[in-house]
């Protein structure tokens, strides 16, 4: 079998950093949007439905994405550490 097996820990470190940045950006956007949703001057049944059901569901979905990205980041970090030990 030809080619490299394993990984480049430096490339993996960059991936870990990019995942962290993406997580931070999603959390920041969600906080900004949540603040605006709570302060927007919007009344009536559509507003109640959006603020009471649709937006909370969207936040749950975004939190699942954040959790999934954190899981991926942890996995990549573990694999990076294993690669560094194997290459030492």
C-alpha positions as CSV (number, residue, x, y, z in Angstrom):
1,X,0.0,0.0,0.0
2,X,1.5,3.3,-1.1
3,X,1.1,6.7,0.5
4,X,1.0,8.1,4.0
5,X,-1.0,6.6,6.7
6,X,-1.9,8.7,9.7
7,X,-2.0,12.4,9.8
8,X,-0.1,15.6,10.0
9,X,-0.5,16.9,13.6
10,X,0.0,20.5,12.4
11,X,-2.8,20.1,9.9
12,X,-5.0,18.6,12.6
13,X,-4.2,21.5,15.0
14,X,-5.4,23.9,12.3
15,X,-8.6,21.9,11.9
16,X,-9.1,22.0,15.6
17,X,-8.6,25.7,15.6
18,X,-11.1,26.2,12.7
19,X,-13.7,24.0,14.5
20,X,-13.3,26.2,17.6
21,X,-13.7,29.3,15.5
22,X,-16.9,28.0,13.9
23,X,-18.3,27.0,17.3
24,X,-17.6,30.5,18.6
25,X,-19.1,32.2,15.6
26,X,-22.3,30.1,15.9
27,X,-22.6,30.9,19.6
28,X,-22.0,34.6,19.0
29,X,-24.6,34.7,16.2
30,X,-27.1,32.8,18.3
31,X,-26.6,35.3,21.2
32,X,-27.0,38.3,18.9
33,X,-30.1,36.8,17.3
34,X,-31.6,35.8,20.6
35,X,-31.2,39.3,22.0
36,X,-32.9,40.8,18.9
37,X,-35.7,38.2,19.0
38,X,-36.4,39.1,22.6
39,X,-36.3,42.9,22.0
40,X,-38.0,43.2,18.6
41,X,-41.2,45.2,18.6
42,X,-43.5,42.5,17.2
43,X,-46.9,41.6,18.6
44,X,-49.7,39.2,17.7
45,X,-50.1,35.4,17.1
46,X,-47.3,35.2,14.5
47,X,-44.9,36.8,17.0
48,X,-46.0,34.6,19.8
49,X,-45.6,31.5,17.7
50,X,-42.2,32.6,16.5
51,X,-40.9,33.7,19.9
52,X,-42.6,30.8,21.8
53,X,-42.0,27.9,19.4
54,X,-40.1,28.5,16.2
55,X,-37.1,30.4,17.6
56,X,-36.6,28.1,20.6
57,X,-36.7,25.1,18.2
58,X,-34.1,26.9,16.0
59,X,-31.9,27.5,19.1
60,X,-32.1,23.8,20.0
61,X,-31.0,22.9,16.5
62,X,-28.1,25.3,16.7
63,X,-27.1,23.9,20.1
64,X,-27.1,20.4,18.6
65,X,-24.8,21.7,15.9
66,X,-22.5,23.2,18.5
67,X,-22.5,20.0,20.5
68,X,-21.7,18.0,17.4
69,X,-18.9,20.3,16.4
70,X,-17.5,20.1,19.9
71,X,-17.6,16.2,19.7
72,X,-15.8,16.4,16.3
73,X,-13.2,18.8,17.8
74,X,-12.6,16.4,20.7
75,X,-12.3,13.4,18.4
76,X,-9.8,15.2,16.1
77,X,-7.8,16.4,19.1
78,X,-7.7,12.8,20.4
79,X,-6.5,11.5,17.0
80,X,-3.9,14.3,16.9
81,X,-2.5,13.3,20.3
82,X,-2.4,9.6,19.2
83,X,-0.6,10.5,16.0
84,X,1.9,12.6,18.0
85,X,2.6,9.6,20.3
86,X,2.9,7.2,17.4
87,X,5.3,9.5,15.6
88,X,7.5,10.1,18.6
